[in-house]
Amino acid sequence: MEGSHAPSHPPFILGLSDRNPSVGGHTPHDCVIRRFPFTWRPVRSLLPFHHKSRQEATLHKYVQNPNGSFFVWLPQDVYSRISSSAFLSSCFRFNFFADVDPTHYVIKSFALDNGLAHIQDGTVFMKGDDTTWLADGEFRNSVPISSISQYNFVHDINCVPWGCVICPAWWTVGRGQWPFTGEIDTLEGVHDNEHNQVTWHTGPQNNCQNNTNCDRTIPPNAGCGVQEWSRASYGEDFNLQGGGIFAMKWDGNGIAVWSFFRAAVPADIVRGSPVTVLEPGGCDPIMNFLNHSIVFGNSYATSGCPGTCADRLKDPSNFEMSFEYILVLHYFG
């Protein structure tokens, strides 16, 4: 998937060959955070490129494109039981980045030195600053990370930031000019909200719609969002349930998102009904969403707070729940 339009789709199909983790340019198994220990090759070297029927393709767990061709998603990277040394090395294929928006996003060295990011019992821990009183006009520190590779994904999350002023999000975004390469918000919450919202953002050059127009350039610039019905999809109830699973599948058949709190996680994630799907009719999911990386971030609100958000932002006691635990990340290409 690296360096290509995401996701891959026919005529190039990915296939599984030998189980040697040291070949094919993939990171060795001792990275702990590891590229999935398989070598990927075009499936035409392993299986017939075309199948005679949908039934035959189903046996190989292939998915059919709208044009009738078949493809298969296979594991690409797995991040599980992460060691501190791997987190600090190039094995951890995420970039920390600095920005001010009005959250003060910090670089990796600052995050590590100030306890805003570390490994705890094999789990990635990230949080916003919850100890510093701010002066008027100061921005509170927080940590964002962005994947180097481009994927479909399954995220197993133990705890999500929530509370007044806090605005966590996990999203994918194109590397070109925003919003013309699209954005997919898998998790987004604000303040003490109890429901996750899934949202797509696109540019004006298309007709992408779900319940509303996805064009981010149309006021109020909200994209097309769908709010989950479950109170355990975000916030305190989600955390009390022990977190859960979020998954996103993006191919020629559309962009689908699933989420499950811990007790409701099925054996096969995509066999359950997705929370929502952006259908391909009138909105080409390959042409309107290009070269996406995955971003984990926690920002702070500028409106909707009791009193003023500026006052709330100054008090560190409002950010005691401004942290997240990421247990396992599964990425597919």
PAKE-839546 format. One record per residue (C-alpha): residue in one letter; y, x, z. Coordinates in steps of 0.02 Angstrom, whole numbers, plus 50000, padded with zeros to 5 digits. Example, Ala and Ser with C-alpha at 12.3 -4.5 7.8 and 13.67 -1.06 7.14 Angstrom:
// residues 2
a497755061550390s499475068450357
// end
This chain:
// residues 333
m500005000050000e501195014550030g502525016849898s502015001249803h502584983349797a501794974249943p500584966449940s499424973349806h498744960749683p497654961149526p497374969249406f497184982849540i495944977949674l495554988049830g493744991349875l492714999350012s491715015249983d491095028950100r491405030250287n492115047850293p493765046950391s494315064350340v494435061450153g495565051450040g497165057250126h496895046650282t497205052650459p495655058950552h494855048250685d495465059350828c497245053050801v496715037950909i498095028550821r497195030050656r497105025450476f495585014350459p494095026350438f493635021850260t494085028650089w494895015849973r494535016049787p494765003749645v493404990749664r492904992649482s491985008549535l490934998449658l490764980649596p491044971149434f492934969149410h492764950749364h491624937949443k490784924049348s491264910449470r492254905949625q490584904849720e490144922749672a491854929049725t491714919549891l490124929149931h491164945049926k492534936950033y493734938049888v495284927249873q495774919149709n497524921349637p498424906849553n498044915249385g496164914449419s495884932849460f495134938249626f495614950949758v495114955849934w496094961350087l495334976150178p495834985150340q497084999150313d497755004850483v497185000850661y498235004750815s497195002450972r496985011351140i498445022551096s498625039351183s500295046651235s500025061851124a499675050950972f501195040151009l502275055851008s501505062750848s501585058450663c500005047950689f501135033850750r501755028150581f503325019350642n505125025250640f506355022650782f508105019550718a509855018750790d511115005050754v512424994150840d512444975550801p513034972250950t511414978651026h511414997551044y509775002650963v509255020051016i508285034350936k506535039350990s507015054251100f508275043751198a507015029551217l505685041351284d506865050851400n507565034951475g505955025051497l506305012551359a504705016751265h503065024251321i501175021851323q500455012451471d498555010951483g498365012951295t499684999951259v501385002351175f502744997451299m504544994751241k506004987051332g507884984851339d508914993451472d508774983451635t509614995551757t511374999051693w512934988951732l514014988851576a515894989651561d516834977051455g516424979551271e514904990751299f513264986951210r511584986751299n510234998951244s508644992751161v507224999451054p506764994650875i505335002150774s504975000150589s503325003750500i503265017450370s501875008650275q501934990950206y500594978450258n499894961450296f499514961350482v498734954450640h499664958350803d498894956450976i500344955251099n500214954251289c502024950251331v503594945151234p505404947751294w506264931551343g507704925051447c509554921451435v510454933051311i508794940351250c508324938451065p506654946551020a505974946450843w504584953750738w504934953050554t504614961250387v506054966150277g506254974050104r506904991550082g508134986649946q509764977049963w509594963150091p509264948550069f508774950849886t507104958949932g506744945450062e506394944450248i504954936050341d505224932350526t503514930150608l504174928550785e505954924350834g506634917450995v508264916551091h508744913551273d507484902851369n506794894251215e504964888951229h504534888251043n504344901950915q505224900150747v504524906850582t505874909650450w506024916150272h507624923450200t507914926550015g509334929949894p510174916949783q509214921349624n507724909949660n507234892449714c506294896649872q506204881649989n505154875950134n505984862650241t507684869750190n508334881950060c507844899950100d509404907250017r510224917850153t511894917650061i512114898750085p513044894050247p512534893150387n511464907550324a509934901950421g508584903750287c507144891350294g506384890650467v504944881150546q504864879050734e503134879350812w502634864150913s501724873751051r502684878251209a501494893051224s502104900751060y503564909951141g504374913251309e503744911451487d502244900551446f501674912551311n501764927051434l500894917451573q499454913851453g499224932651431g500104933451263g499164930251103i498934933850918f500154933150772a499564935450593m500414935250423k499544934650253w500594937450099d499884936649924g500054927049761n499514911049849g501044911049962i501554917950131a500604910650280v500874913650466w499664910050608s499944911350796f498804907950944f499064909751131r497694919651216a496494905551262a496604897951087v496234913350981p494814908950859a493424920550802d494144920450626i496044920550627v496344913850452r495034899950464g496234890450575s497724881050506p499274891950484v500864887450576t501734886350408v501554892150228l502874896350099e502034889349944p502134898749777g502734883749676g504544887349631c504564903149738d503584918149677p503044927049838i502774943449746m504434944049652n505564937549792f504844948049934l504734966549891n504244982749980h504244976150158s504084986150318i503664978350487v505004978950621f504854975750808g506544973350889n507424965751038s509264961451018y510524951951124a511424935551093t513294933351067s513334914351090g512444900251180c512464908151353p512974899551515g514724906051545t514964919751415c513654930851335a514814945751359d514754943251548r512874940451546l512614956151444k513444967051576d512254962351718p510584971951711s509694958851817n509724947151666f508544959051573e507064960351690m505994951451558s506684961551413f505054970751377e503484969151273y501704975651276i500864978251108l498974979151132v498234980650958l498954981050782h497814977850633y498554980750461f497784975950294g498104981550116
// end
